[in-house]
Amino acid sequence: MHGIVAPNLDRLARELVVQEAALAQCWKHGGRAFMADQGEILPDDQAIAEVTSLLVPGSTRR
C-alpha cells in the first residue's frame, strides 16, 4: 500500500472509529494519507495517535 487519497475524512469513513482504524492500518504498512481539504494527515497528529493506540492492536504512539 502506498497510501490513501480521499476528498475529506468523512468520505474516507463516516464513523470516527473506522477513520482512525483505516489511517492506523495505512501508517502501519508505511503508507501516507492525503485529504483534499486538509493535505497530508500525519501519523504524529496527537489526537489521532491517542485514539489509534487504544483502538488498533500493535499500533504505537509517535
N, C-alpha and C positions, 0 to 999 in steps of 0.2 A: 504494500500500500504506500502510495506517495503522499496522499493527503485527501482532505475534504474541501470542496468548494460549494458554498450554498449562498443564497441571497441574504439570509439572516438566520439567527439561531432558531427562531420559531419555525422556519421551513426545514431546518435540519431535523427537528423533532418538536412536537407540541408540548410534551411534558419535560420539565426541567431535569428530572432524573434520567430520562432517556438521552437528552442532550449531553449531560455530563458523562454518561457511560460511553456514548459514541466518541466524544472527544478524548476520553481517557484511553480507549482502545486505539484510536488513531495515534496518539502520542506514544503509547506503549510499544507500538510497532515502528516508531521512528517517523511517523507522518507529520504533516503540518495541516492546520485548519485555517481556512480563509472564509470570511463572511463579506459579501459585497458592501454591506452597510457599515462594517467596522474594521475591515482589513484583517490582518492575521490575529488569531486568538492564540496567545502564547501559553504554554503549559505552566509557566510560573505565575500566572494570574492567581493571586492568593485565594480568592473566593472559589474559583474552580478547583484549585489544588486541594482545598479543605474538603469539599464535597466529594471529589473523586477518591480521595484517600479513604473515605468512610464507605463508599458505595462499591468500589471495584477492588476485588481481591488482587493483591500483587502490585497495585499502583503505589507510587511513593510521592511524598511531597517534595517539591523542589525549592 
